[in-house]
Amino acid sequence: MLLDHYIRRKFVHPDILQSVKDKPPPDYMEEGSWSSVLNSIKSNRSFQVEASMRLSLCLALAVGTYMHDKNKPKRLAMQKRRRDAQYAQFGPQPRY
């Protein structure tokens, strides 16, 4: 809001500010009602497709993260076994 005030004060002519006085046009409230917004969303197919794609992406990321975290203890145990097997090869080996 402060930036908006600064920009208006610096770049918009004072006569224009005085004539408008931050009042929206009379039909502004009719265009911006919730019912008109919902109707435009329902009729706009590209918005529906984009929203469903974004939702499916978020759902896929959530499921993937859950599965990744669910298998984490098994992965850590396997990494420790591999590490221990690699380090067991170093150093003096017992003779049989």
N, CA, C and O of each residue as an XYZ file, in Angstrom:
384
protein
N       0.821     -1.183      0.000
C       0.000      0.000      0.000
C       0.867      1.249      0.000
O       0.537      2.243     -0.646
N       1.954      1.196      0.712
C       2.828      2.364      0.741
C       3.448      2.613     -0.628
O       3.594      3.757     -1.057
N       3.808      1.536     -1.303
C       4.383      1.682     -2.634
C       3.354      2.275     -3.591
O       3.690      3.127     -4.414
N       2.103      1.829     -3.490
C       1.040      2.352     -4.341
C       0.875      3.855     -4.103
O       0.731      4.619     -5.057
N       0.895      4.274     -2.858
C       0.771      5.699     -2.535
C       1.955      6.486     -3.106
O       1.772      7.576     -3.649
N       3.154      5.942     -2.984
C       4.344      6.617     -3.483
C       4.274      6.764     -5.000
O       4.571      7.829     -5.541
N       3.882      5.694     -5.681
C       3.814      5.739     -7.142
C       2.761      6.738     -7.600
O       2.991      7.497     -8.542
N       1.621      6.742     -6.944
C       0.580      7.707     -7.327
C       1.056      9.141     -7.108
O       0.842     10.016     -7.947
N       1.702      9.363     -5.972
C       2.145     10.721     -5.675
C       3.208     11.194     -6.649
O       3.248     12.371     -7.008
N       4.078     10.271     -7.083
C       5.193     10.671     -7.916
C       4.856     10.716     -9.396
O       5.294     11.627    -10.098
N       4.072      9.733     -9.892
C       3.915      9.596    -11.327
C       2.537      9.964    -11.879
O       2.405     10.174    -13.084
N       1.531     10.047    -11.048
C       0.191     10.376    -11.538
C      -0.070     11.850    -11.275
O       0.200     12.367    -10.191
N      -0.601     12.507    -12.289
C      -0.863     13.947    -12.177
C      -1.892     14.207    -11.079
O      -2.857     13.453    -10.955
N      -1.708     15.255    -10.282
C      -2.637     15.525     -9.168
C      -4.080     15.766     -9.613
O      -5.013     15.434     -8.882
N      -4.272     16.338    -10.798
C      -5.647     16.557    -11.274
C      -6.379     15.232    -11.493
O      -7.578     15.124    -11.231
N      -5.658     14.242    -11.967
C      -6.274     12.928    -12.175
C      -6.634     12.303    -10.831
O      -7.713     11.732    -10.677
N      -5.742     12.411     -9.874
C      -6.043     11.873     -8.548
C      -7.245     12.556     -7.927
O      -8.068     11.909     -7.280
N      -7.346     13.854     -8.120
C      -8.462     14.610     -7.543
C      -9.781     14.233     -8.213
O     -10.818     14.191     -7.551
N      -9.754     13.960     -9.517
C     -11.001     13.639    -10.212
C     -11.477     12.222     -9.881
O     -12.681     11.978     -9.802
N     -10.560     11.306     -9.691
C     -10.955      9.921     -9.421
C     -11.238      9.709     -7.934
O     -12.232      9.076     -7.579
N     -10.385     10.225     -7.075
C     -10.518     10.137     -5.616
C     -10.700      8.700     -5.138
O     -11.453      8.441     -4.199
N     -10.010      7.773     -5.787
C     -10.018      6.363     -5.386
C     -11.416      5.761     -5.305
O     -11.659      4.860     -4.503
N     -12.328      6.252     -6.124
C     -13.674      5.673     -6.155
C     -13.779      4.760     -7.368
O     -13.494      5.188     -8.487
N     -14.183      3.511     -7.165
C     -14.330      2.612     -8.307
C     -15.545      3.002     -9.146
O     -16.438      3.697     -8.662
N     -15.580      2.560    -10.394
C     -16.749      2.853    -11.216
C     -18.003      2.188    -10.626
O     -17.889      1.215     -9.880
N     -19.196      2.705    -10.956
C     -20.418      2.190    -10.320
C     -20.672      0.699    -10.597
O     -21.214      0.004     -9.738
N     -20.295      0.206    -11.762
C     -20.561     -1.195    -12.072
C     -19.464     -2.116    -11.539
O     -19.479     -3.316    -11.815
N     -18.529     -1.580    -10.793
C     -17.418     -2.379    -10.264
C     -17.909     -3.466     -9.314
O     -17.449     -4.606     -9.382
N     -18.829     -3.123     -8.441
C     -19.309     -4.089     -7.460
C     -20.116     -5.194     -8.126
O     -20.108     -6.326     -7.642
N     -20.806     -4.905     -9.211
C     -21.576     -5.934     -9.896
C     -20.650     -6.928    -10.588
O     -20.920     -8.129    -10.591
N     -19.555     -6.434    -11.177
C     -18.625     -7.317    -11.866
C     -17.826     -8.172    -10.890
O     -17.491     -9.315    -11.202
N     -17.522     -7.642     -9.731
C     -16.645     -8.324     -8.798
C     -17.350     -9.165     -7.755
O     -16.727     -9.556     -6.768
N     -18.634     -9.459     -7.940
C     -19.330    -10.254     -6.941
C     -18.852    -11.700     -6.992
O     -18.315    -12.159     -8.000
N     -19.057    -12.405     -5.887
C     -18.595    -13.794     -5.802
C     -19.310    -14.691     -6.796
O     -18.712    -15.614     -7.350
N     -20.583    -14.422     -7.023
C     -21.322    -15.282     -7.958
C     -20.781    -15.146     -9.377
O     -20.719    -16.132    -10.112
N     -20.388    -13.935     -9.770
C     -19.842    -13.769    -11.114
C     -18.474    -14.439    -11.230
O     -18.132    -14.986    -12.278
N     -17.698    -14.394    -10.151
C     -16.391    -15.053    -10.165
C     -16.568    -16.567    -10.274
O     -15.887    -17.219    -11.065
N     -17.478    -17.121     -9.484
C     -17.721    -18.560     -9.530
C     -18.265    -18.998    -10.888
O     -17.881    -20.046    -11.407
N     -19.158    -18.197    -11.460
C     -19.700    -18.536    -12.780
C     -18.614    -18.512    -13.849
O     -18.613    -19.352    -14.749
N     -17.699    -17.568    -13.758
C     -16.628    -17.512    -14.753
C     -15.670    -18.684    -14.586
O     -15.131    -19.185    -15.572
N     -15.453    -19.128    -13.352
C     -14.596    -20.291    -13.131
C     -15.268    -21.541    -13.678
O     -14.605    -22.375    -14.296
N     -16.562    -21.686    -13.464
C     -17.277    -22.862    -13.933
C     -17.299    -22.933    -15.455
O     -17.250    -24.022    -16.028
N     -17.372    -21.787    -16.106
C     -17.470    -21.785    -17.561
C     -16.103    -21.783    -18.246
O     -16.023    -22.061    -19.443
N     -15.032    -21.478    -17.518
C     -13.706    -21.376    -18.105
C     -13.024    -22.742    -18.062
O     -12.537    -23.163    -17.013
N     -12.990    -23.431    -19.199
C     -12.450    -24.796    -19.267
C     -10.940    -24.823    -19.029
O     -10.439    -25.735    -18.370
N     -10.210    -23.845    -19.552
C      -8.756    -23.860    -19.395
C      -8.364    -23.689    -17.924
O      -7.376    -24.265    -17.469
N      -9.146    -22.894    -17.187
C      -8.873    -22.738    -15.757
C      -9.092    -24.056    -15.030
O      -8.310    -24.425    -14.154
N     -10.149    -24.759    -15.390
C     -10.425    -26.045    -14.752
C      -9.317    -27.047    -15.029
O      -8.908    -27.788    -14.136
N      -8.831    -27.072    -16.265
C      -7.760    -28.002    -16.621
C      -6.491    -27.660    -15.857
O      -5.833    -28.547    -15.313
N      -6.144    -26.378    -15.815
C      -4.936    -25.971    -15.107
C      -5.050    -26.265    -13.621
O      -4.096    -26.746    -13.010
N      -6.202    -25.982    -13.035
C      -6.384    -26.240    -11.608
C      -6.293    -27.731    -11.310
O      -5.687    -28.124    -10.314
N      -6.882    -28.560    -12.153
C      -6.810    -30.005    -11.904
C      -5.393    -30.528    -12.099
O      -4.970    -31.429    -11.375
N      -4.651    -29.985    -13.058
C      -3.265    -30.404    -13.247
C      -2.401    -30.011    -12.050
O      -1.573    -30.798    -11.591
N      -2.592    -28.812    -11.555
C      -1.825    -28.380    -10.385
C      -2.165    -29.212     -9.155
O      -1.287    -29.578     -8.373
N      -3.457    -29.505     -8.997
C      -3.875    -30.326     -7.868
C      -3.290    -31.725     -7.964
O      -2.837    -32.276     -6.961
N      -3.294    -32.306     -9.161
C      -2.738    -33.654     -9.316
C      -1.226    -33.650     -9.092
O      -0.684    -34.610     -8.544
N      -0.543    -32.592     -9.505
C       0.897    -32.495     -9.254
C       1.185    -32.417     -7.758
O       2.090    -33.089     -7.263
N       0.424    -31.605     -7.045
C       0.612    -31.491     -5.593
C       0.322    -32.821     -4.907
O       1.028    -33.210     -3.976
N      -0.711    -33.514     -5.363
C      -1.045    -34.807     -4.783
C       0.053    -35.829     -5.054
O       0.402    -36.613     -4.172
N       0.597    -35.824     -6.264
C       1.671    -36.753     -6.610
C       2.918    -36.469     -5.769
O       3.571    -37.400     -5.299
N       3.248    -35.202     -5.578
C       4.395    -34.852     -4.736
C       4.179    -35.281     -3.289
O       5.105    -35.757     -2.632
N       2.959    -35.111     -2.797
C       2.666    -35.504     -1.419
C       2.782    -37.015     -1.249
O       3.353    -37.486     -0.265
N       2.246    -37.779     -2.200
C       2.319    -39.240     -2.107
C       3.771    -39.700     -2.249
O       4.218    -40.582     -1.516
N       4.499    -39.109     -3.183
C       5.903    -39.470     -3.359
C       6.731    -39.185     -2.124
O       7.581    -39.992     -1.747
N       6.496    -38.055     -1.493
C       7.210    -37.711     -0.270
C       6.866    -38.680      0.857
O       7.736    -39.094      1.622
N       5.601    -39.030      0.948
C       5.179    -39.980      1.978
C       5.857    -41.335      1.774
O       6.366    -41.929      2.724
N       5.861    -41.819      0.529
C       6.471    -43.116      0.259
C       7.986    -43.076      0.486
O       8.576    -44.041      0.971
N       8.599    -41.958      0.132
C      10.039    -41.807      0.340
C      10.364    -41.860      1.830
O      11.309    -42.533      2.243
N       9.583    -41.153      2.629
C       9.829    -41.128      4.065
C       9.449    -42.448      4.727
O      10.043    -42.832      5.734
N       8.471    -43.138      4.169
C       8.026    -44.402      4.748
C       9.120    -45.463      4.638
O       9.296    -46.267      5.554
N       9.849    -45.471      3.531
C      10.890    -46.467      3.306
C      12.264    -46.029      3.797
O      13.249    -46.730      3.564
N      12.348    -44.907      4.460
C      13.640    -44.376      4.880
C      14.387    -45.288      5.857
O      15.590    -45.478      5.679
N      13.743    -45.865      6.881
C      14.506    -46.743      7.787
C      15.120    -47.949      7.064
O      16.242    -48.347      7.378
N      14.407    -48.525      6.115
C      14.952    -49.663      5.367
C      16.155    -49.232      4.536
O      17.163    -49.937      4.481
N      16.048    -48.077      3.891
C      17.159    -47.585      3.078
C      18.384    -47.291      3.936
O      19.506    -47.608      3.542
N      18.181    -46.691      5.098
C      19.313    -46.388      5.975
C      19.991    -47.667      6.465
O      21.219    -47.731      6.527
N      19.207    -48.676      6.811
C      19.790    -49.940      7.265
C      20.594    -50.590      6.140
O      21.668    -51.142      6.380
N      20.070    -50.525      4.906
C      20.798    -51.099      3.778
C      22.096    -50.332      3.517
O      23.123    -50.939      3.216
N      22.055    -49.006      3.629
C      23.268    -48.208      3.438
C      24.313    -48.539      4.497
O      25.503    -48.610      4.189
N      23.881    -48.743      5.745
C      24.830    -49.099      6.813
C      25.450    -50.464      6.553
O      26.650    -50.644      6.762
N      24.644    -51.439      6.094
C      25.192    -52.762      5.792
C      26.222    -52.688      4.668
O      27.273    -53.325      4.749
N      25.932    -51.916      3.618
C      26.887    -51.754      2.516
C      28.172    -51.092      3.002
O      29.273    -51.517      2.654
N      28.017    -50.054      3.805
C      29.185    -49.348      4.330
C      30.047    -50.280      5.179
O      31.269    -50.314      5.030
N      29.408    -51.030      6.061
C      30.153    -51.951      6.922
C      30.836    -53.038      6.104
O      31.944    -53.462      6.432
N      30.178    -53.487      5.042
C      30.790    -54.511      4.188
C      31.998    -53.954      3.452
O      32.988    -54.662      3.269
N      31.933    -52.696      3.026
C      33.067    -52.086      2.334
C      34.239    -51.871      3.294
O      35.386    -52.127      2.930
N      33.964    -51.405      4.515
C      35.045    -51.144      5.463
C      35.645    -52.431      6.019
O      36.776    -52.429      6.505
N      34.905    -53.512      5.952
C      35.443    -54.784      6.451
C      36.563    -55.292      5.560
O      37.345    -56.141      5.987
N      36.658    -54.798      4.343
C      37.694    -55.248      3.414
C      39.037    -54.567      3.678
O      40.065    -55.043      3.196
N      39.053    -53.464      4.432
C      40.284    -52.731      4.678
C      40.997    -53.273      5.905
O      40.395    -53.908      6.771
N      42.292    -53.005      5.953
C      43.072    -53.381      7.125
C      43.568    -54.809      7.042
O      43.323    -55.509      6.059
N      44.262    -55.231      8.072
C      44.787    -56.602      8.059
C      43.657    -57.619      8.147
O      42.741    -57.491      8.959
N      43.745    -58.614      7.307
C      42.734    -59.665      7.280
C      43.233    -60.864      8.071
O      44.416    -61.200      8.004
N      42.358    -61.507      8.810
C      42.801    -62.682      9.570
C      43.137    -63.847      8.626
O      42.481    -64.050      7.604
N      44.174    -64.602      8.999
C      44.552    -65.755      8.185
C      43.935    -67.005      8.797
O      43.920    -67.182     10.015
N      43.446    -67.833      7.953
C      42.808    -69.059      8.431
C      43.710    -70.232      8.306
O      43.327    -71.346      8.664
